[in-house]
């Protein structure tokens, strides 16, 4: 096999490896396929759903934690602020 054929094979392989993540994201989004299958890129191939939301849990009185299905707007704002602070603390480089 000549060097030119080997170079073409390497370039074609790199092109496929470069294009596969984009194709895989499209497959996962369109066909609802598992991002962990098909030599997938796992969490990198998982499209962020547009309907993502936040669940709010709290205590009413001294009871156990329970999901608040209809929290007040003020509680939603407070929960979102807490989440932003929590993520920001963990996203800082060491």
C-alpha positions in Angstrom: 0.0 0.0 0.0 1.4 3.4 -1.0 1.9 6.3 1.3 -0.8 8.2 -0.6 -3.4 5.5 0.0 -2.4 5.4 3.7 -2.7 9.1 4.0 -6.2 9.1 2.3 -7.3 6.4 4.8 -6.1 8.4 7.8 -7.7 11.6 6.5 -11.0 9.8 5.9 -10.9 8.2 9.3 -10.3 11.6 11.0 -13.1 13.1 8.9 -15.5 10.4 10.1 -14.3 10.8 13.7 -14.8 14.6 13.5 -18.3 14.3 12.0 -19.7 11.5 14.2 -20.5 13.6 17.3 -22.7 15.9 15.2 -24.4 13.0 13.5 -24.9 11.3 16.9 -26.4 14.4 18.5 -28.9 14.6 15.6 -29.7 10.9 15.9 -30.3 11.2 19.7 -32.5 14.3 19.2 -34.5 13.1 16.3 -35.0 9.4 17.1 -34.8 9.7 20.9 -32.0 7.1 20.8 -29.8 6.5 23.8 -26.7 8.7 23.8 -24.7 5.9 25.4 -25.2 3.5 22.5 -23.7 3.5 19.0 -20.1 4.3 20.1 -21.7 7.4 21.5 -20.3 10.4 23.2 -22.6 9.9 26.2 -23.4 13.0 28.0 -21.9 15.1 25.2 -24.5 13.8 22.8 -27.5 14.4 25.0 -29.4 17.4 23.7 -30.6 19.7 26.4 -34.4 19.4 26.2 -36.3 22.7 25.7 -38.7 21.7 28.5 -36.1 21.4 31.2 -37.3 22.7 34.5 -36.5 22.8 38.1 -38.2 20.9 40.9 -38.6 22.6 44.2 -38.6 20.6 47.4 -39.3 22.0 50.9 -40.7 21.3 54.3 -44.1 22.4 55.5 -43.8 22.8 59.2 -41.7 20.1 60.8 -42.7 17.5 58.2 -40.5 15.6 55.8 -39.3 17.1 52.5 -41.9 17.1 49.8 -42.1 18.4 46.3 -43.8 21.7 46.0 -45.9 21.4 42.9 -47.0 25.0 42.7 -44.4 27.2 44.5 -44.9 30.9 44.7 -43.0 33.1 42.2 -40.9 34.4 45.1 -39.9 30.9 46.0 -39.1 30.1 42.4 -36.8 33.1 42.2 -35.1 32.1 45.4 -34.6 28.5 44.3 -33.2 29.7 40.9 -30.7 32.0 42.7 -29.6 29.2 45.0 -29.1 26.9 42.0 -27.0 29.6 40.3 -24.8 30.1 43.4 -24.4 26.3 43.8 -23.4 25.8 40.2 -21.0 28.8 40.2 -19.2 27.5 43.3 -18.6 24.1 41.7 -17.6 25.6 38.3 -14.7 27.6 39.6 -11.3 26.1 38.8 -9.5 24.7 41.8 
